[in-house]
Amino acid sequence: MRLSAPDAFWLSQLAELMDVSRTRAAAQLLSAAIRDAAYAAKLPTEGDAFRDALHAFIEREFHPEPEKS
């Protein structure tokens, strides 16, 4: 089967749109999961308080203090 140039163009545009939609949906799901986890941990889930609590968690969990010898 051969595609004409316009068909190939529109199919490639559709593929890009579908990829963007999946990325957006994945970002929304991740965001919802983070907020659900914050809510379950009784942390703020909105605004600056949420951002500050999330930054503090990331710092604490992913940038631990080096062990002193």
N, C-alpha and C positions, 0 to 999 in steps of 0.2 A: 504494500500500500504506500502510495506517495502522497505527501501533503503539499498543498500549494503554499506559497510564501505567506499569504494572509492567514491561512489556517494555522501554520506553524507559529506565526507571531502571536495570534490570539491564544493558542494553547500555552505558549510560554508565559504570556501575561497571566493567564488563569493559574498556572503552576505557582508563579510568584505570589499571587493574591492568596492562594491556599496556604502557602508557606507562612506568609505574614499573619494570616488568621490563626494558624496553629501556634505561632510564637506568641501572639497576643493572648490566646486562650491559656497557654501554658503559664504566661506571666500572671494572668488573673488568678489561676488556680494556686500558684505559688504564693501570691500575695494573700489570698484567702487562708491558705494553710498557716502562714506566718501569723496572721491576725488571730486565727483560732487557737494557735499554740499560746500566744500572748494572753488571750482571754482565759484559757485554761490555767495558766500560771498566775492569774490575777494581776497581770501587768496592764498598763494603759494600752489602749488599742487605737487611739486617734491622736493626730496632731503632733506637736513638738514632744509631748511626754512619751508618745510611742517611739518616735525617732530616737530620743535620748536613751530610752530603755533598751532599744534594739542595738544601738551603738555600744552601750555598756556591756550587753550580753556578748556581742561579737568580740569586743576587746578582751573580756574575761575568758571566753571559751577558746578563742583562736589565736590569741597572743599571750600565752601564759608567761609569767615571770621566769627567767632562766634560773635553774637550780643553783644554789650557792654551794661551793665545795668547802 
